[in-house]
Amino acid sequence: MILHVDMDAFYASVEMARRPELRHRPMFVGGAQRGVVLSANYEARKYGVEGGMSSVRARRLCPQATVVPPDFDTYQMVSRGVFAIFGTITQQVEAASIDEAFLDITGSLRRLGDPVAIGERLRAQVTDEQQVTCSVGIGPSKFVAKLASTRAKPDGLLAVRPHQVVEFLHPLPVEAMWGVGPSTAGRLRQLGLVHVADLAHTPRATLQRAFGARQGGQLHDLAWGKDTRRVVPEQVECSIGAQETFGRDTDDVELVRVELLRLSARVAARMRRAGMLGRTVTVELRFADFSTISRSTTLSGPTDVTDEIFDGGWRAFRALNLQRARIRRVGVRVEGLVEADKAFQQPPLDAPDKGMREVEVVADQVVRRFGPAAVQRASLTRR
């Protein structure tokens, strides 16, 4: 069971979250006088403004549109937050772009329930934590899930069950097919193939003679919903992180400290599971007004030990010197990852033969066997 998640007008949505006054008027992200439109909100799209269009043409189509220059650092930060939410559902996540991903949730169904419930939970969490919307398509293959998310836009969800695939696909125009651009679509229409059903009922050999063995065969298979491609997660992550939104905004420093420890333990466990070490610890904070800041610190050496990650994160938090700021969400991320068996580590001369890392490795084994509550730090058992 595959989910395809596609953010709605991502760059524009991030800017509207920062500037709510733009929500109900046409706007786009890009150059004001030169350059191209990177993302347009749906109000601007009513006038024909689209991504990839020149800014000059966009201003001609919609003179009243507000033009916002891009802020890629903020877009990357929001994207990391969205992908962190994906990680709470499944580790089988394949990034298609900064604002689009496939999730294989087959292994999560027993834990989280029905696919539609999982998709709605994901959409609600993205909206609540990142203040942007996404559309979700659910299907038995990447191809069907991708088409379903396109049909669900904007801010919707569409599930196509295995027995519904043919009924869903066949009425669609051939342009909806994956890999069918304007040139291929024109050739298909010249052959009288207008809908996916027409493709499906054309002999495979005929399509292969017209478009070649590979493309013709693929067109025929996809027209019947046959797609064997799997979700392929990144083999080596450039960073590993976790975040948590408080039940209510807080300025309690002790509560933040405990949550930083909890997140550090979660990140460290993920790093050990992935066989990675890192030495740059970043703390991200989102405040009650939805503004976001981050602060990083570099450790003396690469690590995957909870206490060392927490110490770095706590130092980074204290360096912000916040004065009773009300915090909505806190996150911990370790960057600059290297494979554990290739990393050089210089232990201090007085280091014991076995330390906290060995304790945590054993705790990982117990948790895997008996569940997350089997071994915990005492400070994290108190609410």
NORBELCOR-V622389 format. One line per field, one symbol per residue. ss: DSSP state (~ for helix, > for strand, _ for the rest). burial: I if it has 16 or more other ideal C-beta (glycine too) atoms within 10 Angstrom, else O. Layout:
BEGIN
ss->???
burial->???
END
This chain:
BEGIN
ss->_>>>>>>__~~~~~~~~~_~~~____>>>>_____>>>>>_~~~~________>~~~~~~~____>>>___~~~~~~~~~~~~~~~~~~___>>>>>__>>>>>_~~~~~~~__~~~~~~~~~~~~~~~~___>>>>>>__~~~~~~~~~~~____>>>__~~~~~~~~___>~~~_____~~~~~~~~~____>~~~~~___~~~~~~~~_~~~~~~~~~~~_______________>>>>>>>>>>>>__~~~~~~~~~~~~~~~~~~~~~~_>>>>>>>>>>>>____>>>>>>>>>>>>__~~~~~~~~~~~~~~_______>>>>>>>>>__>>~~~_____________~~~~~~~~~~~~~~~_______~~~___
burial->IIIIIIIIIIIIIIIIIIOOOIOOOIIIIIIOOOOOIIIIIOIIIOIOIOIOIOIOOIIOOIOOIIIIOIOOOOIOIIIIIIIIIIIOIIOIIIOOOIIIIIIIIOOIOOOIOOIOOIIOOIIOIIOOIIIIIIIIIIIIIIIIIIIIIOOIIOOIIIIIOOOOIOOIIIOIOIOIIOOIOOOIIOOIOOOOIOIIIIIIOIOOOOIIOIIOOOOIOIIIOIIOIOIOOOIOIOOOIOOIIIIIOIOOOIOOOOOIIIIIIIIIIIIIIIIIOIOIIIIIIIIIIIIOOOOIOIIIIOIOOIIIIIIIIIIIIIOIIOOOOIOOOOIIIIIIIIIIIOOIOOIOOOOOOOOOOOOOIOOIOOIOOOIOOOOOOOOOOOOOOOO
END
